[in-house]
């Protein structure tokens, strides 16, 4: 892999990600939930620089560090137009665009649903994807702005990626997602997969990243089959207590 990736907790349940292109030594952060945590990890890693911010959507827990990190490092901020609702943005990107980090090419895919302008970033050469709040381990983002049909279409875009794609999700919601999954999927293999999630969380370890293959096998939202079934599942999850 031509990328080095660091994951670290931010806020209550967000993850921060630092990504370094090995060839050029350039560094990006995917979203900015906590500028101080990101700067600490830049120091801990020894990478010592920040060249790029890749925003996935406008929500403050993904953009609130933009201004401070820009002021501290002079980095370029890239993201969808909607980011300007909450934070500074230097370059607008949309589906079909690419963003370079040294020799690494990130392809931009539009994934409306959680928000209307949500995007994700994938390095096809490295099989690494940063999906923000579109997809989680055994879960998906709430539909704050988009429709079930939009989110379902967004899933279809992700499902075109290779199964071995590594998926970096922006939140640690996996235990709650697993409990809901067990309420709608009684397969023994799903129970075994959920048990691994619970074990990781009991140890205080992240369940992220996952793989597209694992989500295709165990994520009830990806397995819904159509937009109407997905909508019913999403509504059930929104009111689920367990």
N, C-alpha and C positions, 0 to 999 in steps of 0.2 A: 504494500500500500504506500502511495506517495504522500499520504496525509498522516499527521499525528493528531489525535483527538483527545482532549481532556474533558471530563465531566465532573461537575461539582455542584452541591446543593446551593440554592439561593432562596431567600424569602421563606415561606412556609412549605411549599411543595414544588417550586420551580427547580429546573436544572439550568445551570450555565454550561456553555460549551465553548471551548477554545479550539481552534483548528489551525494547524500549521502546515504549509506546503514545504516539504522537506527540501526540495531543490532550491527554492529561493529564500526560504526562511521567513516568508511573510506569514502574518498571523491574523486571523479573523475571529470575532465572537459572533455566534448565532444568537440574536436577540440580546437585550441588555436588562435583565430583571433587576440587577443590583450592581451598580458601577463599582462600589467598593470591593465586593466579592470578586468581581472580574479582575480588578487591578491586583488584588492579593494573589490570585491564581497566576496572573502574568508573572509576578515576582517569584512565586513558589516554583513555577515551571522552569524559570530561568530563560524564558523566551524573550522577555524584556521589551516587547514592542507590540503595538496593535495597529494594524494597517486598515482594517475593514470591519464594519458592522453589517451583518446580514439580518435585516428584520423580516419576520414572517407575516406579522400583522400589527395592527395599531394598538392593541390593548396595553395599558400602562405597565403591566407586569412583564411586558416584552420590549418596551421602548423607553422606560423611565430613566435608563442610564445613558441614553444617547448623548444628551448635551454634555454631561460631565466627562464622558469618555472622549468625545470630540475635543473638548477643551484641553484635556490632559495629554492627548496623543496626536491630535491632528488627523485622525483616521477618517476615511471616507464612509459615509452612511448610505447604504443601499436598501431599498425595500419597495413595497407597493405604495401607490399614491396615498392610500388611507392613513399611512403612518403620520402624515402631516397634521392629522386631527389631534395628535397627542405629543409629537416630538419632532425635532429637526430631522431633515432628510436631504441628502445631496443628490442622489440619483434614483429616479423612478425606474423600476423594472416590472415586467409583466410576463405572462406565459409565452414561452418561446425564446425569451432573452437568455443570455448567458452572462455570468459574472466570473472574472478571472481572479484567482488568488495565486500569484506566481505562475506556475505551470499547471495549476489545477483549474479545470473548467467546471463551474457549477451551472447546471441547467435549471431554469426557473419554470415551475409548473403552477398554474392557477388552481387553487382548491377552495372555492367559495363554499360557505356553509357555516362554519364557526363565526366568521365575519365575511362580508361580501368581497373583500379584496385579498383574502388570505392567499399566500403563496408558500411553496416549499422549494428547497434547494437540494439538488442531487449531483454528486460527482459520479457519473456513469462509469468512468474508468476505475474508480475505487470501490464501486458498489456501496456508497455511503449516502444516506439521505437524511436531511434535517426537516422534520415535518411539523414543527410548531405544535399547534393545538388541533390539527386535523385528525391525527391518529394517535392513539395511546396503546399501551400494552393491554390487550383484551378490552379496548374501549375506543372512544372517539370524543371529539369536542362537542360541547353543547351547541345548539343552533341559536346563537344570540341574534344573528342578523339574516342568515340564509334560510333556505327551505330544505326539507328532506330530499327533494329531487336534486337540488344543487349539490348537497353533500354526497348523495349517492353517485352522482356523476363524477365528483372529485375522487371518490374511492376507485372508480373505474380507471381513472388516469394513473393512480398509484399501482393498481393491479396489473398494469402493463409492464411494470418493472420486473427484472429478474427476481426469482424467489430468494436468491442469496443476498439481496439488498439488505444492508444493515440500516435499521430505522432508529433514529435518535429522536425521542419524544420529549416534549418540553416540561412535562409534569410527572410527578410520582403519584399516580392514581391507581396503581396496579392492584393493590389489595382490595380496594372497593370495587374495582372493575371485575376482579376475579369472583368476588362474592355474587355480583349480579349475574355473571356468566354462568355460574353453577346453578342459578335459579331457572335458567332457560336451556341448559345443555347438560344432560345427565350422562354423557359418555364417560367411561372410565378414563380414557386418555385425557379428557379435559380436566377431570378431578386431579390427575397426576400432575398436569401442567400447572394448575392452580396451586397445588401443594408446594411446588418449587417457588412460586411467587411468594407465598406466605412465609416460607423458610427464609428467603432472601431478606424480606422486610423484618422478620424477627431478629435477624443478624445485623440490621441497620445498613444493609447493602442495597444499592440501586438495582432495580429490575430493568433499567434502560442501559444499553440498547436492546432492542428485539430484532427479529428478522421478518421480512415480508412473508416467508414461508410459515413461520410460527403464527403470525396474525391471520393468514389465510386458513390455517388449521383450527384456530381457537378463538378468534375474535368474532363474537356474535354479530357485530354490525357489518363486518366484511362478508360474513356468511349469510346475510339476510336474503339474498336472492333477487330482491327488487326494492324499489324506492318505498312502496307502501308498507312492506314488511319492516324495512329499516325504520320508517317513521313510527311504527307501533313500538318497536324495540326501544327507540330513543325516548319516546314518551314514557315507557315503562321504567327505563333507567332514571329518568328525571324525578320520578316519584318513589324510587326504590329505597327501602330502609332495610338494611341487613348487614 
